[in-house]
Amino acid sequence: MEDDLVQRIASHPKYQELKAKRSSFGWWLTLAMMVVYYGFILLVAFAKPLVSQRLGDGVMTLGIPLGFGVIVFTVAITAYYVKRANSEFDDLTDQITRGVLK
């Protein structure tokens, strides 16, 4: 019985669509995160005069808001993934469940 259910789910067209969309979306978010993160690391490694440039008369340098921006970007793309997962991906999952269990 369980093997039959797994086979029906795996062969369902909406499951194939869900896998493709979720995988593609995940890779785009991974690419975006890697560009931002490694871009920041490369700036720190190879553009020290730029990153160490002071902002105003205090001790804050440009690197601090850039690093904070990396953190904010991470939270933002996580929120974007959760929003899309809770709408589009959950809808496809419901359609798969209804289609397989009827």
C-alpha positions as CSV (number, residue, x, y, z in Angstrom):
1,M,0.0,0.0,0.0
2,E,2.7,2.5,1.0
3,D,4.8,1.8,-2.2
4,D,1.6,2.4,-4.3
5,L,1.0,5.8,-2.6
6,V,4.7,6.8,-3.1
7,Q,4.4,5.8,-6.8
8,R,1.2,7.8,-7.2
9,I,2.7,10.9,-5.6
10,A,5.9,10.6,-7.6
11,S,4.0,10.3,-10.9
12,H,1.5,13.0,-10.2
13,P,2.1,16.0,-12.6
14,K,1.6,18.6,-9.9
15,Y,4.3,16.9,-7.9
16,Q,6.7,17.2,-10.8
17,E,5.7,20.9,-11.1
18,L,6.2,21.4,-7.3
19,K,9.7,19.8,-7.5
20,A,10.7,21.8,-10.4
21,K,9.5,25.2,-9.1
22,R,10.8,24.7,-5.6
23,S,14.2,23.5,-6.8
24,S,14.6,26.3,-9.3
25,F,13.5,28.9,-6.7
26,G,15.9,27.4,-4.1
27,W,18.8,27.6,-6.5
28,W,18.1,31.3,-7.4
29,L,17.9,32.2,-3.7
30,T,21.2,30.3,-3.1
31,L,22.9,32.1,-5.9
32,A,21.7,35.5,-4.6
33,M,22.8,34.7,-1.1
34,M,26.2,33.5,-2.3
35,V,26.7,36.6,-4.4
36,V,25.9,38.9,-1.5
37,Y,27.9,37.0,1.1
38,Y,31.0,36.3,-1.0
39,G,30.8,39.8,-2.5
40,F,31.1,41.1,1.1
41,I,33.9,38.8,1.9
42,L,35.7,39.8,-1.3
43,L,35.3,43.4,-0.5
44,V,36.8,42.8,3.0
45,A,39.7,40.9,1.5
46,F,40.5,43.0,-1.5
47,A,39.1,46.5,-1.0
48,K,40.2,47.2,2.6
49,P,40.6,51.0,2.0
50,L,36.9,51.2,0.8
51,V,35.5,49.0,3.6
52,S,37.6,50.7,6.3
53,Q,36.6,54.2,5.3
54,R,35.2,56.0,8.3
55,L,31.6,57.3,8.3
56,G,31.6,60.7,10.0
57,D,33.8,61.5,13.0
58,G,33.0,58.3,15.0
59,V,34.5,54.9,14.8
60,M,32.0,53.3,12.4
61,T,33.4,52.3,9.1
62,L,31.6,51.4,5.8
63,G,32.1,47.7,6.6
64,I,29.7,47.8,9.5
65,P,26.6,48.8,7.6
66,L,27.6,46.6,4.7
67,G,27.8,43.6,7.1
68,F,24.5,44.6,8.6
69,G,23.1,44.7,5.0
70,V,24.2,41.1,4.5
71,I,22.3,40.1,7.6
72,V,19.2,42.1,6.6
73,F,19.4,40.5,3.1
74,T,19.4,37.0,4.6
75,V,16.4,37.8,6.7
76,A,14.6,39.3,3.7
77,I,15.2,36.4,1.3
78,T,14.2,33.9,4.1
79,A,10.9,35.9,4.5
80,Y,10.4,35.8,0.8
81,Y,10.9,32.1,0.6
82,V,8.5,31.5,3.5
83,K,5.8,33.7,1.9
84,R,6.1,31.8,-1.4
85,A,6.2,28.5,0.3
86,N,3.1,29.3,2.4
87,S,1.2,30.3,-0.7
88,E,2.3,28.7,-4.0
89,F,4.0,25.6,-2.7
90,D,1.4,24.8,-0.1
91,D,-1.3,25.2,-2.8
92,L,0.5,22.7,-5.0
93,T,0.9,20.3,-2.1
94,D,-2.8,20.5,-1.3
95,Q,-3.6,19.8,-5.0
96,I,-1.3,16.8,-4.9
97,T,-2.9,15.5,-1.7
98,R,-6.4,15.8,-3.1
99,G,-5.4,14.2,-6.4
100,V,-3.6,11.3,-4.9
101,L,-6.0,10.4,-2.1
102,K,-9.3,10.5,-4.0
